[in-house]
């Protein structure tokens, strides 16, 4: 009787395990052409703020700042997106906006590692997991936070949509006072 229960449970669970395991596949960064696009955008978005961005945020105001930021973002991101809509969606949600909180708190962000999994769909969709290092300027020991997201690319290796789940990251920043 116990043997029949074991077989029944095994037969029932096996398809679910296959479904769970088969939803994504690990990819090799060096051979997958789509990853280069995703990686460039993630590094540009989650590393910094760099000196050029700090200069824009510190020295420019109003319309001059808006124009300088638009020019800065276009150089960093525009070539990686499938169309104007995809580019605008990304820059209004993420882009240099992700550097505002680190800049205010005098923190530096740096991407340590990124892992990718390609989904089993007809489209070019990749899930990613990032180990992101952040530290207060002048402090010796950085902290590391894991963030995740997803990118959907077209056949020309351009991003059509991107999601970066950063809410937990911003909530975990220590609230440093600016000097």
Buried (B, 14 or more C-beta within 10 A) or exposed (E): EEEEEEEEEEEEEEEEEEEEEEEBEEBEEEEBEBBEBBBBBBBBBBBBBEEEBEEBBEEBEEEEBEEBBEEBBEEBBEEBBBEEEBBEBBBEEBBBBBBEBBBEBBBBBBBEEBBBBBBEEEEBBBBBEBBBBBBBEEEEEBBEBBBBBBBBBBEEBBBBBBBBEBEEBEEEBEEEEEE
